């Protein structure tokens, strides 16, 4: 009997489409002492490290999104914790006057949960915890996706 690989691939693809991915969420306490939950709000996550040059260059963008966000948007930075400490990250944030809610991924569990393999990684989640957009660096598509949750005067359109 001859196997019909295209038919099998089609059936597997249709099955995967019919299965809803499990919601991704973070429930933790930030370095600033706030309890945060990403479920129920659109959430912009940035995974980063203090030793990552691109991450550092992009921090003003993240801080601006945090300061100008609407009530419909969470903005959360996630320090990946690799060769970092909470104290080092707090000093970095204080030195640059960044106030963005920051989670510290001390054991790598958040990076693993969100399948982050490099920094920076930007992820936008919808209210149900489904991934809307992902990118390594800030780009026009990310800004466009975020624009729905920022006041009009801060949009890049």
N, C-alpha and C positions, 0 to 999 in steps of 0.2 A: 504494500500500500504506500502510495506516494504522499508525503506530508505536504501540506499546503501552508508554507511559512508565512506568506503575506496574509492569509486568512487568520492564522494564529496571532500574528502581530497585531492585526486590526482588532481582534477580540480582546487581546490584552490591553491595548490602548483604550478601547471603549470602557473596559472594566475600570481602568485607572481613572478615567474621566468621571465615572459615576461615583467613585469613592471620594468623599470630602476629606481633605487633608486635616489632620488634627490641628486645632488652633495653637498658635505659638504665643506664649505670654511670659511676662516677667512679673513676679511678685517678690519684692525685696525691699530692703532698707538702703537708701542711698548713702553716700559718704557724708552728705549734709544732714543725715538723720531723718529724712522723710520716708514714709512708707509709700511705695508706688506699686501700681498694678497697671498693666498695659491693656487688659481686657476691658472692653466697653468704650474705648476711645481709639481714634486713629493715632498711631504711634510712630514717630520717627526715631529710629535707633541708629546710633553711630558707634561701631566697635573701633577702638583706637588704643594707642599706647604712647607714652611720653617720648619714647625713642624712635617713633615713626615720623619721619620728616613730613610726608604728605598729610598725616593726621594733624600735626601741629599747624601746618599751613591752612588747613580747613577749619580749625577750631573757631575762628571768628564767624564763619558761616553758620556753624552749629549754634553758637551763642546768640547770633542775631535771630535765628529761627526760634530759639527758646524765649527770648525777650519779647518777640512780636507775635507769638502763637495765639491762636484763638482758643476759646474754651473747649473746642472740639479736638484739640491736638495735644498729645503728650510728646515731649522732646526729651529723650534720655540718652546720655552718653554711657557707654559701657567700656570701661577700661579692662583690657583683656587679662591683666594681672600677671602676664609672663615677664619675669625679671622686674617686677614692680612691687610696690607695697602701698597700702592705703595712705600712709603718711606722705610718701613721695608724690602720689597723685594729688592729694589735698594741697601740698605745697605748690605744685605746678598750677593748679586751678586758682589758688589765692594769688600767686605771683602775677598771673595774667588777668585777674579780676573776672574770671569765668564763674557764672552762677548756674550753669546747666545742671539739672539733676544728673548725678553720676553714680552708676552702680559699679562695684568692683568685683570682677569675675575671678575671685581668688583661687578657685579650683578648676576653671575652664569649663564648667558645666553650661554656662550661658552660650559661650562660643560654640560648644558642641551641639547644643539644642538648636541653635540657629544656623548650623553648618557654616560657620565662619572659618575660612582657611587663610585669611590674610587681613592686614590692616592697611588703610581704613576699609571698612565695609559699612555701607549705608543701607538700611532696610526700612521700608515703609509698610506698616501693617494696618489693615482695616479694623473696624470695631470688633469684629469676631476673631481677630488674631490671624487672619489669612494674609499672606504676603502679597502686597500690591506691586512693589517695586524693589529692586536690589541693584546696587552698583558699587564699584570699588572707589570711584572718585566722584566728586560733585560734577554734575553735568546738567544740561538744559532739561532733560527728561525728569530728573529728580526735582529741580526747581519748579517745573510745571506741575508735577504731582503734589508738591508741597503747597503750591500757590492757592489751592482751594481752601487751605486752612490757615492762611496768613491774611492780615488786613490788606485791602487793595493797594494802599500806598507802598507796601513792601514787596508787591509782586514784581517779577522781572519781565512781565508781559508788556 
